[in-house]
Amino acid sequence: MLGIIYSSSDAASENMGRHMVESHVAESVRTAEKYTVYQGKDISICRIGSPLTNADFIDSMGFSTAVFLSKHQSSAGIASFTTHPMGNWGSSADLGGRPKSLSVAAPVLMLQVLGAINAVPSETVEKTYEVTHHGPLLDTPSLFVELGGNASVIKNAGLARKLSDAVYGSLANGSSEACDKVVIGIGSRHYPSKFTALALGKGYAFSHMLPSHMIYNKDGSDNLDMLKHAAERSELHADCAVIEWKGLRSSEREKVIHKLNEIGMDYERV
């Protein structure tokens, strides 16, 4: 059973989740201390009251996959529909999870969701992957879907309904997005436009994505020891790595390639 999780503590999440329940679920409801579950035929919709980034307890609910509906605060204020895997590359965990720990990604389903949100008619909303970041830390294959922008965008019920319908339709009915290969991404910015283009154009299903700003920690140590972990913490293990070549300095590329050779993983450049 696939689980969709939303939180009453997040305006965008509440708008998306409530719309899903009202539009798509007319079956049984069960309530527990931490959550309420609206039980559909093949999809459960779970409403919680706590922040999504701390919802590690979702592992105990037995979902085959967990999809979190969330807001995304953008300093630039640009409206966006995004999807991403969860985890912390470095030595801090300011937004849930644990340091240097990644949740199990769901790359094929995330590609499916990306295709669905990309198909939503709108010239003013960006549609993109985000790199791996924040909690919760789960062994259940999982991903986040987010409505991003400034405060007015995040509270926009119309945009929330559009994103909600696209995501639910994709999860309930499948997608035409064909998966060519499963990969990890290395060296992008937070919004990895080249990885998004590869996913939509060539069917590359990205599991975890390590941005260039997380190659090194503030103390000068690097996080390349996480690459093997990233390849394995995925519902389907990655076939190879994709390196955004110009996103890294030459010295960083050399270190990345050395580590990939060490763990026996091929790479492509983009």
C-alpha positions as CSV (number, residue, x, y, z in Angstrom):
1,M,0.0,0.0,0.0
2,L,1.4,3.4,-1.0
3,G,1.2,6.1,1.6
4,I,0.8,9.8,1.0
5,I,1.7,11.9,4.0
6,Y,0.7,15.5,4.7
7,S,0.9,17.8,7.8
8,S,-1.5,20.2,9.3
9,S,1.5,22.3,10.4
10,D,2.3,23.2,6.8
11,A,-0.1,25.3,4.7
12,A,0.8,23.9,1.3
13,S,0.9,20.4,2.7
14,E,-2.5,20.8,4.3
15,N,-4.0,22.3,1.1
16,M,-2.7,19.5,-1.1
17,G,-3.6,16.7,1.3
18,R,-7.1,17.9,2.1
19,H,-7.8,18.3,-1.6
20,M,-6.6,14.7,-2.2
21,V,-8.8,13.3,0.6
22,E,-11.9,15.3,-0.6
23,S,-11.4,14.4,-4.2
24,H,-10.2,10.8,-4.2
25,V,-10.9,9.0,-0.9
26,A,-14.4,8.0,0.2
27,E,-13.6,4.9,2.3
28,S,-12.6,4.1,5.8
29,V,-10.8,6.4,8.3
30,R,-8.7,5.3,11.2
31,T,-7.1,7.5,13.9
32,A,-4.1,7.0,16.1
33,E,-2.2,9.2,18.5
34,K,0.2,10.7,15.9
35,Y,-1.9,10.5,12.7
36,T,-5.2,10.0,10.9
37,V,-5.4,7.7,7.9
38,Y,-7.9,8.0,5.1
39,Q,-7.9,4.6,3.6
40,G,-8.5,4.3,-0.2
41,K,-8.4,1.1,-2.3
42,D,-4.7,1.2,-3.2
43,I,-3.5,4.5,-1.6
44,S,-3.6,5.6,2.0
45,I,-3.5,9.3,2.8
46,C,-2.1,10.1,6.2
47,R,-2.5,13.4,8.0
48,I,-0.1,14.2,10.8
49,G,0.2,17.2,13.1
50,S,4.0,17.4,13.4
51,P,6.7,18.6,10.9
52,L,7.2,16.2,8.0
53,T,11.0,16.4,8.3
54,N,10.8,14.7,11.7
55,A,8.3,11.9,10.7
56,D,10.7,9.0,11.1
57,F,7.8,7.0,12.6
58,I,6.3,6.5,9.1
59,D,8.6,3.5,8.8
60,S,6.3,1.7,11.3
61,M,3.2,2.1,9.2
62,G,4.1,-0.5,6.6
63,F,3.8,1.5,3.5
64,S,5.4,0.2,0.3
65,T,6.4,3.7,-0.6
66,A,5.9,7.1,1.2
67,V,5.2,10.3,-0.6
68,F,5.4,13.5,1.4
69,L,3.5,16.6,0.4
70,S,5.3,19.8,1.6
71,K,6.0,23.5,1.1
72,H,9.3,24.8,-0.1
73,Q,10.4,28.3,1.0
74,S,12.2,30.0,-1.8
75,S,14.3,33.1,-1.1
76,A,13.9,34.2,-4.7
77,G,10.1,33.8,-4.4
78,I,9.8,31.8,-7.7
79,A,6.8,29.5,-7.8
80,S,7.9,25.9,-8.3
81,F,6.7,22.3,-8.2
82,T,9.6,20.1,-7.1
83,T,10.4,16.5,-6.0
84,H,13.4,15.1,-4.2
85,P,14.9,12.3,-2.1
86,M,15.7,12.7,1.5
87,G,18.8,12.6,3.7
88,N,21.8,14.5,5.0
89,W,25.1,14.4,3.2
90,G,27.2,16.1,5.8
91,S,27.8,16.3,9.5
92,S,24.7,18.3,10.5
93,A,21.0,17.4,10.5
94,D,19.3,20.7,11.1
95,L,16.0,19.7,9.3
96,G,15.4,16.1,10.6
97,G,17.1,12.8,9.9
98,R,20.6,12.1,11.0
99,P,24.0,13.3,10.0
100,K,25.6,11.5,7.0
101,S,22.5,9.3,6.6
102,L,20.3,8.9,3.5
103,S,16.7,7.6,3.3
104,V,15.9,4.9,0.8
105,A,15.1,6.7,-2.5
106,A,12.3,5.7,-4.9
107,P,13.9,6.8,-8.2
108,V,11.4,5.3,-10.7
109,L,8.4,6.6,-8.8
110,M,10.2,10.0,-8.4
111,L,10.8,10.1,-12.2
112,Q,7.1,9.3,-12.7
113,V,6.1,12.2,-10.4
114,L,8.5,14.6,-12.1
115,G,6.9,13.8,-15.4
116,A,3.4,14.4,-14.0
117,I,4.2,17.7,-12.5
118,N,6.1,18.8,-15.6
119,A,2.9,18.2,-17.6
120,V,0.9,20.6,-15.5
121,P,0.1,23.6,-17.8
122,S,1.8,26.7,-16.4
123,E,4.4,29.0,-17.8
124,T,5.0,30.7,-14.5
125,V,5.8,27.6,-12.4
126,E,9.2,25.9,-12.5
127,K,9.1,22.1,-12.4
128,T,12.3,20.5,-11.3
129,Y,14.1,18.0,-9.1
130,E,15.8,19.2,-6.0
131,V,18.9,17.5,-4.6
132,T,18.9,15.2,-1.7
133,H,18.3,17.1,1.6
134,H,16.6,17.1,5.0
135,G,14.7,14.4,6.9
136,P,13.0,12.2,7.8
137,L,15.3,9.3,7.7
138,L,13.4,6.3,6.4
139,D,14.0,2.7,5.3
140,T,10.7,2.9,3.4
141,P,11.3,4.0,-0.2
142,S,10.3,7.6,-0.1
143,L,10.3,11.1,-1.7
144,F,9.1,14.6,-1.2
145,V,6.8,16.7,-3.5
146,E,6.9,20.4,-2.8
147,L,5.0,23.6,-3.7
148,G,7.7,26.2,-3.6
149,G,7.9,30.0,-3.6
150,N,7.2,32.9,-1.3
151,A,4.5,33.0,1.4
152,S,1.7,33.9,-1.1
153,V,2.6,31.0,-3.4
154,I,2.9,28.5,-0.6
155,K,-0.6,29.4,0.6
156,N,-2.1,29.5,-3.0
157,A,-4.9,26.9,-2.9
158,G,-5.2,26.8,-6.7
159,L,-1.6,25.8,-7.2
160,A,-1.9,23.3,-4.4
161,R,-4.9,21.7,-6.1
162,K,-3.0,21.5,-9.5
163,L,0.0,19.9,-7.9
164,S,-2.1,17.5,-5.8
165,D,-4.1,16.3,-8.8
166,A,-1.0,15.8,-10.9
167,V,0.7,13.8,-8.1
168,Y,-2.3,11.7,-7.2
169,G,-3.1,10.9,-10.9
170,S,0.5,9.8,-11.4
171,L,0.5,7.6,-8.4
172,A,-3.0,6.1,-9.0
173,N,-2.8,5.6,-12.8
174,G,0.9,5.3,-13.6
175,S,2.9,7.4,-16.0
176,S,4.2,7.4,-19.5
177,E,7.7,8.3,-18.2
178,A,10.0,5.4,-19.2
179,C,13.0,4.6,-17.0
180,D,16.2,4.1,-19.1
181,K,18.6,3.7,-16.1
182,V,18.9,4.5,-12.4
183,V,21.7,6.9,-11.6
184,I,23.1,9.1,-8.8
185,G,23.9,12.7,-9.6
186,I,27.0,14.6,-8.5
187,G,28.0,18.3,-8.7
188,S,24.8,20.2,-9.4
189,R,23.3,23.2,-7.7
190,H,20.3,22.8,-5.4
191,Y,17.9,22.8,-8.4
192,P,19.7,20.4,-10.7
193,S,18.4,21.6,-14.1
194,K,20.7,19.3,-16.1
195,F,19.6,16.2,-14.1
196,T,16.0,17.3,-14.6
197,A,16.5,17.6,-18.3
198,L,18.1,14.1,-18.5
199,A,15.3,12.6,-16.5
200,L,12.6,14.1,-18.7
201,G,14.4,13.8,-22.0
202,K,16.1,10.5,-21.7
203,G,14.4,8.6,-18.8
204,Y,17.3,8.8,-16.3
205,A,15.8,8.0,-12.9
206,F,17.9,9.8,-10.3
207,S,18.0,8.3,-6.9
208,H,20.2,10.6,-4.7
209,M,21.9,13.8,-5.9
210,L,25.0,15.3,-4.2
211,P,25.2,19.0,-5.0
212,S,28.6,20.8,-5.4
213,H,28.2,22.8,-2.2
214,M,28.0,19.5,-0.2
215,I,31.2,18.0,-1.5
216,Y,33.0,19.5,1.4
217,N,32.0,20.3,5.0
218,K,32.9,23.5,6.8
219,D,35.8,21.8,8.5
220,G,37.3,20.9,5.2
221,S,36.4,17.2,5.3
222,D,34.6,15.8,2.2
223,N,31.4,13.7,1.9
224,L,32.6,11.4,-0.9
225,D,32.5,8.5,1.4
226,M,28.7,8.8,1.0
227,L,28.7,7.9,-2.7
228,K,28.6,4.1,-2.1
229,H,25.9,4.7,0.5
230,A,23.9,6.8,-2.0
231,A,24.1,4.1,-4.6
232,E,22.8,1.5,-2.2
233,R,20.1,3.5,-0.4
234,S,17.7,3.2,-3.2
235,E,14.8,0.9,-4.0
236,L,16.8,0.1,-7.2
237,H,20.5,0.4,-6.9
238,A,22.1,3.0,-9.3
239,D,23.7,1.7,-12.5
240,C,26.1,4.6,-12.7
241,A,26.8,8.2,-11.7
242,V,26.2,11.4,-13.7
243,I,28.6,14.2,-13.0
244,E,27.7,17.8,-13.8
245,W,31.2,18.5,-15.2
246,K,31.3,22.3,-15.0
247,G,29.6,22.2,-11.5
248,L,32.9,21.0,-10.0
249,R,36.4,22.3,-9.9
250,S,39.0,20.0,-11.6
251,S,40.4,19.0,-8.2
252,E,36.9,18.0,-7.0
253,R,36.3,16.0,-10.2
254,E,39.5,14.1,-9.7
255,K,38.5,13.2,-6.2
256,V,35.0,12.2,-7.3
257,I,36.3,10.0,-10.1
258,H,38.8,8.4,-7.8
259,K,36.1,7.5,-5.3
260,L,33.8,6.2,-8.1
261,N,36.6,4.0,-9.3
262,E,37.3,2.8,-5.8
263,I,33.7,1.7,-5.4
264,G,33.5,0.2,-8.9
265,M,30.9,2.6,-10.3
266,D,30.9,3.9,-13.9
267,Y,30.1,7.6,-14.6
268,E,28.8,9.8,-17.3
269,R,29.4,13.5,-17.7
270,V,26.8,16.2,-18.5
